[in-house]
Amino acid sequence: HADPDRVLNETFDLFVELGASDWQLDFVHAYASALNGYAMRKIDDPKESMQPLFDLVIEAVDPPPGEIDAPFLMQVSTIAYDDFSGRQATGRVLQGIVKRGDSIVHVDKEGKEVVARITRLNGYLGMQKVEFEEAGVGDIVTLAGIADVTIGDTLCDRNAVVQLPPIEIEAPTVSIQMMVNSSPFVGRDGPHVTMHKIRERLERERRSNITYHIEPSPNSQDAVQVSGRGELHLSILIETMRREGYELSISKPQVIVREIEGQRCEPMERVYVEVPEAHSGSVIEELSRRKGELMHLMTNEFHITAMEFMMPTRGLMGYRNDFLTMTRGEGILTSIFDHFEPWKGTLPGRKVGSLVSMCGGKATAYSIFNLQPRGTLFVSPGDEVYEGMIVGENKRDNDLLVNVVRGKQLTNVRASGSDENIILIPPRRFTLEQAIDYIQDDELVEVTPQHIRLRKRFLTENERKRQ
């Protein structure tokens, strides 16, 4: 049922709709089937191999710049860590050749020069990582044997020392607190549950990934503060640890505040939004309420409105879920850190409260059915809950204690109409990013290899009242 001509025309139409330039619209193309292992430049060419696609890449893509006979030069674009080789530098060879065993000069961003010897040279053959004896211009390689190397540093020949303009690494804008999982279900899913194990894993991450800032929490000895460039950046680390068998409790993200010229300043984001024109008014209203400033607005002939906002990072926290609901899944929202500005004041928080379980056990269909008018439930019949666990979202702005484990009292008397037809609304399930966005300051996300649960920081009602 393939229809390549129609698909090619629709691809061209999509490029036009996205506002592609004339150069982008004049794209080269080939017809291929990865499943059957052939490619064709023209639709009636013989179906022999993938060679036509490889030839097209060589023909259409410019070769890497640089001279093979010039002295070796490379800039580090990312780093990795290996227990046997130590810190490793990855980048593209800009000129010259590098061989295993060569002595090179490492120039850091301050201009300090250190001679190092290449102990291992790795590259890629297809998707497989292999060890090379030498690499030349255009090759993307990983070099081992250079201590204290970091992103943006220059690696060059000993007889031609230069320093390339350093790559600026964006400063973290958001931080979270990582704590041990203190819920009654601790240890059920993962083997790594102690603070010692968590600190050990974060220390390993610090050696291999310098974009995270990991330090002891200023508020608690039993927590570690991890800073990154947004909730997604932090959730990648949490998801990786979760898959490795760690159990954690995660606090609500907080923006990192700086003192600039005596003023308290917070990070600002440049936000790009594309929505159908019918939803643009509600998006502008909500982002303005969150201290967003509309910088640009344009509606094209397809009735798609593109908007650009400048707003505090705090204002975006917890908004993406509302944005998807508001635009019925048809909106696109992206953001990037721009600069720091003076503190914008108090922002509105979550408009609704939580349904908090008052006891432990297994949730029953009878209780969930009776609680559905109160709000949106997060649990299904048979799910285990504990006291202090958030099992739903209240329709009102206050927290409400509920019993989701209560069963129906049965008697031996039956009458027509006494048994209700129980129809349950499917529960709302959170991804890790959505859960981190959703919680309030007095709530935590419990992350285990098998579950993502929301809970109150203090599980019992007496503890919450005392605090």
C-alpha positions as CSV (number, residue, x, y, z in Angstrom):
1,H,0.0,0.0,0.0
2,A,3.0,2.4,-0.4
3,D,2.2,5.6,-2.2
4,P,5.6,7.4,-2.4
5,D,4.6,10.2,-4.7
6,R,1.7,11.3,-2.4
7,V,4.0,11.1,0.7
8,L,6.7,13.2,-1.0
9,N,4.0,15.8,-1.9
10,E,2.7,15.8,1.7
11,T,6.2,16.2,3.0
12,F,6.7,19.3,0.8
13,D,3.4,20.7,2.0
14,L,4.4,20.1,5.6
15,F,7.7,22.0,5.0
16,V,5.6,24.9,3.5
17,E,3.2,24.9,6.4
18,L,6.2,25.1,8.9
19,G,7.5,28.2,7.0
20,A,10.6,26.5,5.4
21,S,12.9,28.7,3.3
22,D,13.4,28.2,-0.5
23,W,16.7,26.4,0.2
24,Q,15.0,24.0,2.6
25,L,12.1,23.3,0.1
26,D,14.6,22.3,-2.5
27,F,15.5,19.2,-0.5
28,V,17.1,16.1,-2.1
29,H,15.4,12.8,-1.5
30,A,15.6,9.1,-2.1
31,Y,13.1,6.3,-1.9
32,A,14.0,3.5,0.5
33,S,12.8,0.5,2.5
34,A,14.8,-0.1,5.6
35,L,12.9,-3.4,6.2
36,N,13.8,-4.8,2.8
37,G,17.2,-3.2,2.6
38,Y,17.1,-1.2,-0.6
39,A,17.1,2.4,-1.8
40,M,16.4,4.1,-5.1
41,R,17.1,7.6,-6.5
42,K,14.2,7.3,-8.9
43,I,11.0,5.4,-8.2
44,D,11.5,2.9,-11.2
45,D,15.2,2.1,-10.4
46,P,16.1,-1.5,-9.5
47,K,15.7,-2.5,-5.9
48,E,19.2,-3.8,-5.2
49,S,20.9,-2.3,-2.0
50,M,21.2,0.8,0.2
51,Q,24.1,2.1,-1.9
52,P,22.0,4.8,-3.7
53,L,21.3,6.4,-0.2
54,F,25.0,6.3,0.8
55,D,25.9,7.9,-2.5
56,L,23.3,10.6,-2.0
57,V,24.8,11.4,1.5
58,I,28.3,11.8,0.0
59,E,27.0,13.9,-2.9
60,A,24.7,16.2,-0.9
61,V,26.5,16.7,2.4
62,D,29.7,18.8,2.5
63,P,32.8,17.0,3.6
64,P,34.3,18.1,7.0
65,P,36.5,21.2,6.8
66,G,40.1,21.0,7.9
67,E,43.5,19.8,6.5
68,I,44.7,16.3,7.2
69,D,48.3,17.5,7.0
70,A,47.9,20.3,9.6
71,P,48.8,19.8,13.3
72,F,46.3,18.0,15.4
73,L,43.5,20.1,16.8
74,M,40.2,19.2,18.6
75,Q,37.7,20.9,20.9
76,V,36.0,18.8,23.6
77,S,32.2,18.8,23.2
78,T,31.2,16.3,25.9
79,I,32.9,14.2,28.5
80,A,32.4,10.7,29.9
81,Y,33.8,8.7,32.8
82,D,35.1,5.1,32.9
83,D,36.3,3.3,36.0
84,F,39.3,1.9,34.2
85,S,40.2,4.9,31.9
86,G,39.1,7.8,34.1
87,R,37.6,10.9,32.5
88,Q,37.3,10.8,28.7
89,A,37.0,13.6,26.2
90,T,34.7,13.4,23.1
91,G,34.8,15.7,20.1
92,R,35.4,16.0,16.4
93,V,38.9,16.2,15.0
94,L,39.1,19.7,13.4
95,Q,42.4,19.1,11.7
96,G,45.4,16.7,11.5
97,I,45.7,13.2,12.8
98,V,45.8,11.7,16.3
99,K,47.2,8.3,17.3
100,R,47.0,6.2,20.4
101,G,50.1,6.9,22.5
102,D,50.6,10.4,21.1
103,S,51.6,13.2,23.5
104,I,49.3,16.2,23.1
105,V,48.7,19.5,25.0
106,H,45.5,20.1,27.0
107,V,44.6,23.8,27.2
108,D,41.8,24.7,29.6
109,K,39.5,27.7,29.5
110,E,42.0,29.7,31.7
111,G,44.8,29.0,29.2
112,K,46.7,26.6,31.4
113,E,48.7,24.1,29.3
114,V,49.2,20.5,30.4
115,V,50.9,17.7,28.4
116,A,49.0,14.5,28.3
117,R,49.4,11.1,26.6
118,I,46.5,9.4,24.8
119,T,46.0,6.0,26.4
120,R,42.9,4.9,24.5
121,L,41.3,6.1,21.3
122,N,37.7,5.1,20.6
123,G,35.3,5.8,17.8
124,Y,32.2,4.4,16.2
125,L,31.7,1.9,13.3
126,G,28.0,2.2,12.6
127,M,26.3,1.9,16.0
128,Q,29.2,0.0,17.6
129,K,31.9,1.6,19.7
130,V,35.3,0.3,18.6
131,E,39.0,1.1,19.5
132,F,41.0,3.0,16.8
133,E,44.8,3.2,16.3
134,E,44.4,6.6,14.7
135,A,41.8,9.1,13.6
136,G,41.7,12.1,11.2
137,V,39.8,15.2,10.2
138,G,36.0,14.8,10.7
139,D,36.2,11.8,12.9
140,I,34.2,11.9,16.1
141,V,36.4,10.2,18.7
142,T,36.8,9.7,22.5
143,L,40.2,10.2,24.0
144,A,41.3,8.8,27.4
145,G,44.3,9.7,29.4
146,I,43.6,13.5,29.9
147,A,43.0,14.3,33.6
148,D,40.6,17.1,34.5
149,V,39.5,17.7,31.0
150,T,36.1,19.4,30.6
151,I,33.7,20.7,27.9
152,G,35.1,23.5,25.8
153,D,38.8,22.7,26.4
154,T,41.3,22.5,23.5
155,L,43.4,19.5,22.7
156,C,46.3,20.2,20.2
157,D,49.7,19.2,18.9
158,R,52.7,20.0,21.2
159,N,54.4,22.0,18.4
160,A,51.3,24.1,17.5
161,V,49.6,25.2,20.8
162,V,46.4,27.2,20.3
163,Q,43.3,27.9,22.4
164,L,39.9,27.8,20.7
165,P,37.1,30.0,22.0
166,P,35.7,28.2,25.1
167,I,32.2,26.7,25.0
168,E,30.0,28.3,27.6
169,I,28.1,25.8,29.7
170,E,24.7,27.2,30.8
171,A,24.4,27.6,34.6
172,P,21.7,25.5,36.3
173,T,18.4,27.3,36.8
174,V,16.4,24.7,38.8
175,S,17.2,22.6,41.9
176,I,15.5,19.7,43.7
177,Q,16.1,17.8,46.9
178,M,16.8,14.1,46.7
179,M,16.0,12.1,49.8
180,V,15.7,8.5,50.8
181,N,12.3,6.9,50.3
182,S,10.6,7.0,53.7
183,S,7.2,5.6,52.8
184,P,5.8,2.4,54.3
185,F,6.5,0.7,50.9
186,V,10.3,1.3,51.0
187,G,12.4,-1.6,49.7
188,R,9.7,-3.4,47.9
189,D,10.9,-2.5,44.4
190,G,14.6,-1.6,44.4
191,P,17.7,-2.8,46.3
192,H,19.3,0.7,46.7
193,V,17.4,2.5,49.4
194,T,20.0,4.1,51.7
195,M,21.4,7.6,51.6
196,H,24.9,6.2,51.3
197,K,24.0,4.4,48.1
198,I,22.2,7.5,46.6
199,R,25.2,9.8,47.4
200,E,27.6,7.3,45.9
201,R,25.6,7.2,42.7
202,L,25.3,11.0,42.5
203,E,29.1,11.3,43.0
204,R,29.6,8.9,40.1
205,E,27.3,11.1,38.0
206,R,29.2,14.3,39.0
207,R,32.4,12.8,37.6
208,S,30.9,12.0,34.2
209,N,28.4,14.8,33.8
210,I,29.5,18.3,34.7
211,T,26.2,19.9,33.7
212,Y,24.6,18.8,37.0
213,H,25.6,20.6,40.2
214,I,25.4,18.1,43.1
215,E,26.0,19.4,46.7
216,P,24.7,18.7,50.3
217,S,21.4,20.3,51.0
218,P,21.5,23.5,53.0
219,N,18.2,22.6,54.7
220,S,18.7,19.0,55.7
221,Q,21.6,16.5,56.4
222,D,19.5,13.7,55.0
223,A,19.1,15.2,51.5
224,V,21.2,16.1,48.5
225,Q,20.6,19.2,46.4
226,V,20.8,18.5,42.6
227,S,20.7,21.5,40.2
228,G,20.1,21.3,36.5
229,R,18.7,23.2,33.5
230,G,15.0,22.6,34.0
231,E,12.7,19.8,35.1
232,L,13.4,17.6,32.0
233,H,17.2,17.7,32.6
234,L,16.7,16.6,36.2
235,S,14.1,14.0,35.4
236,I,16.6,12.3,33.0
237,L,18.9,11.7,36.0
238,I,16.1,10.5,38.2
239,E,14.7,8.1,35.5
240,T,18.2,6.7,35.0
241,M,18.6,6.0,38.7
242,R,15.2,4.6,38.9
243,R,16.0,2.0,36.2
244,E,19.2,1.1,38.0
245,G,17.2,0.1,41.1
246,Y,17.2,3.2,43.3
247,E,14.3,4.3,45.4
248,L,14.1,8.1,46.0
249,S,11.9,10.9,47.3
250,I,11.9,14.0,45.2
251,S,10.9,17.5,46.4
252,K,9.2,20.2,44.3
253,P,11.7,22.0,42.0
254,Q,12.9,25.5,43.1
255,V,14.4,28.1,40.9
256,I,18.0,29.2,41.6
257,V,18.1,32.8,42.6
258,R,21.2,35.1,42.1
259,E,22.2,38.4,43.6
260,I,23.1,40.7,40.6
261,E,24.1,44.3,41.5
262,G,22.4,44.0,44.8
263,Q,19.1,42.8,43.4
264,R,17.5,39.4,43.8
265,C,17.2,38.0,40.3
266,E,15.5,34.9,38.9
267,P,15.9,33.0,35.6
268,M,13.8,34.0,32.7
269,E,12.7,31.7,29.8
270,R,12.0,32.6,26.2
271,V,8.9,30.6,25.4
272,Y,7.7,29.7,21.9
273,V,4.0,28.6,21.5
274,E,2.2,27.3,18.4
275,V,-1.6,26.7,18.8
276,P,-4.7,26.7,16.7
277,E,-6.1,30.3,16.6
278,A,-9.2,29.3,18.6
279,H,-7.0,28.5,21.7
280,S,-4.6,31.5,21.5
281,G,-6.7,33.7,23.8
282,S,-6.8,31.3,26.7
283,V,-3.1,30.6,26.4
284,I,-2.3,34.4,26.4
285,E,-4.5,34.9,29.4
286,E,-3.0,32.1,31.5
287,L,0.7,32.9,30.6
288,S,0.0,36.6,31.4
289,R,-1.4,35.5,34.8
290,R,2.0,33.7,35.3
291,K,3.9,37.0,34.7
292,G,4.6,36.2,31.0
293,E,5.2,39.1,28.7
294,L,4.0,38.6,25.1
295,M,6.9,39.6,22.7
296,H,5.6,38.5,19.3
297,L,2.3,37.1,17.8
298,M,1.6,36.0,14.3
299,T,-1.2,33.9,12.7
300,N,-0.6,32.2,9.3
301,E,-3.0,31.2,6.5
302,F,-3.6,27.9,8.2
303,H,-5.0,29.6,11.3
304,I,-2.0,28.5,13.4
305,T,-0.9,31.2,15.9
306,A,2.7,31.5,16.8
307,M,3.6,33.4,20.0
308,E,6.7,34.3,21.8
309,F,6.8,35.1,25.5
310,M,9.4,36.1,28.1
311,M,8.5,34.8,31.5
312,P,10.0,33.5,34.7
313,T,11.0,29.8,34.9
314,R,8.7,29.6,38.0
315,G,5.8,30.4,35.8
316,L,6.3,27.4,33.5
317,M,6.4,24.9,36.4
318,G,3.2,22.9,36.4
319,Y,1.8,24.7,33.3
320,R,2.6,22.1,30.6
321,N,-0.1,19.7,31.8
322,D,-2.7,22.5,31.7
323,F,-1.4,23.6,28.3
324,L,-2.1,20.2,26.8
325,T,-5.6,20.1,28.3
326,M,-6.3,23.7,27.2
327,T,-5.3,23.1,23.6
328,R,-6.7,19.6,23.4
329,G,-3.3,18.2,22.6
330,E,-2.9,20.4,19.5
331,G,-0.4,22.9,20.9
332,I,3.4,23.0,20.8
333,L,5.3,24.7,23.7
334,T,9.1,24.9,23.9
335,S,11.3,27.1,26.1
336,I,14.9,28.0,26.5
337,F,16.8,29.9,29.3
338,D,17.5,33.5,28.3
339,H,18.8,35.6,31.1
340,F,18.3,36.7,34.8
341,E,15.9,39.5,35.7
342,P,14.8,41.0,39.0
343,W,12.3,38.8,41.0
344,K,8.8,39.1,39.6
345,G,6.9,38.6,42.8
346,T,4.4,36.0,43.9
347,L,3.0,33.6,41.3
348,P,-0.3,31.7,41.5
349,G,0.1,28.1,42.6
350,R,-2.0,25.1,41.9
351,K,-5.7,26.0,42.0
352,V,-6.8,22.7,43.5
353,G,-6.1,20.6,46.5
354,S,-5.3,16.9,47.0
355,L,-7.3,13.9,48.1
356,V,-5.1,12.3,50.8
357,S,-5.5,8.7,52.0
358,M,-6.3,8.5,55.7
359,C,-5.3,4.8,56.0
360,G,-3.5,2.0,54.3
361,G,-4.7,-1.0,52.3
362,K,-5.9,-1.8,48.9
363,A,-8.2,0.6,47.0
364,T,-11.7,-0.7,46.3
365,A,-14.0,0.0,43.4
366,Y,-16.8,0.9,45.9
367,S,-14.8,3.7,47.5
368,I,-13.4,5.0,44.3
369,F,-16.9,5.2,42.8
370,N,-18.2,7.2,45.7
371,L,-15.2,9.5,45.7
372,Q,-15.4,10.3,41.9
373,P,-17.7,13.4,42.5
374,R,-15.1,14.8,44.8
375,G,-12.4,15.1,42.1
376,T,-10.0,13.1,39.8
377,L,-8.6,9.8,41.2
378,F,-5.0,8.6,40.6
379,V,-5.5,5.0,41.7
380,S,-7.3,1.9,40.4
381,P,-9.1,-0.8,42.4
382,G,-6.5,-3.2,43.8
383,D,-3.7,-0.5,44.0
384,E,-2.0,-0.5,47.4
385,V,-2.1,2.9,49.3
386,Y,-0.7,4.1,52.6
387,E,-1.6,6.9,55.0
388,G,-0.5,10.2,53.6
389,M,-0.4,9.1,50.0
390,I,-2.1,11.4,47.5
391,V,-4.7,9.4,45.7
392,G,-6.5,12.1,43.8
393,E,-7.1,15.8,43.0
394,N,-9.7,17.6,44.9
395,K,-12.1,19.8,42.9
396,R,-11.7,22.5,45.6
397,D,-8.5,24.4,46.7
398,N,-8.2,22.5,50.0
399,D,-6.7,19.1,50.9
400,L,-9.3,16.4,51.8
401,L,-8.8,13.2,53.8
402,V,-10.5,10.3,52.1
403,N,-10.8,6.5,52.6
404,V,-10.2,4.6,49.4
405,V,-10.0,1.2,51.0
406,R,-13.5,1.0,52.5
407,G,-15.5,-1.8,51.2
408,K,-19.3,-2.1,50.9
409,Q,-21.1,-3.4,53.9
410,L,-22.9,-6.6,52.8
411,T,-26.0,-8.1,54.3
412,N,-28.0,-11.2,53.4
413,V,-30.9,-9.0,52.4
414,R,-31.3,-8.3,48.6
415,A,-33.7,-5.8,47.0
416,S,-34.0,-4.6,43.5
417,G,-32.2,-1.3,43.0
418,S,-30.0,-1.7,46.1
419,D,-27.0,-2.6,44.0
420,E,-25.6,0.3,42.0
421,N,-24.0,-0.2,38.6
422,I,-20.5,0.9,39.4
423,I,-18.9,2.7,36.4
424,L,-15.3,3.9,37.1
425,I,-13.5,6.7,35.3
426,P,-10.0,5.7,34.3
427,P,-7.5,7.0,36.8
428,R,-5.0,9.8,35.9
429,R,-1.5,8.5,35.6
430,F,1.6,10.7,35.9
431,T,4.9,10.5,34.0
432,L,7.9,11.5,36.1
433,E,8.1,15.0,34.6
434,Q,4.4,15.5,35.1
435,A,4.6,14.4,38.7
436,I,7.5,16.7,39.5
437,D,5.6,19.6,37.9
438,Y,2.4,18.8,39.8
439,I,3.4,18.6,43.4
440,Q,3.4,21.5,45.9
441,D,6.0,22.5,48.5
442,D,4.5,20.2,51.2
443,E,4.4,17.2,48.9
444,L,7.0,14.7,47.5
445,V,7.3,12.3,44.6
446,E,8.1,8.7,45.6
447,V,10.1,7.2,42.8
448,T,10.8,3.4,42.6
449,P,11.8,1.1,39.8
450,Q,8.1,0.1,39.4
451,H,6.0,3.0,40.7
452,I,5.7,6.8,40.7
453,R,3.5,7.8,43.7
454,L,2.7,11.2,45.1
455,R,2.6,11.7,48.9
456,K,2.6,14.4,51.6
457,R,6.0,15.2,53.1
458,F,4.5,14.4,56.6
459,L,2.3,11.3,56.3
460,T,0.1,11.6,59.3
461,E,-2.5,14.3,59.9
462,N,-1.1,15.1,63.3
463,E,2.4,15.7,61.9
464,R,1.0,18.0,59.2
465,K,-1.0,20.0,61.7
466,R,2.0,20.3,64.0
467,Q,4.2,21.6,61.1
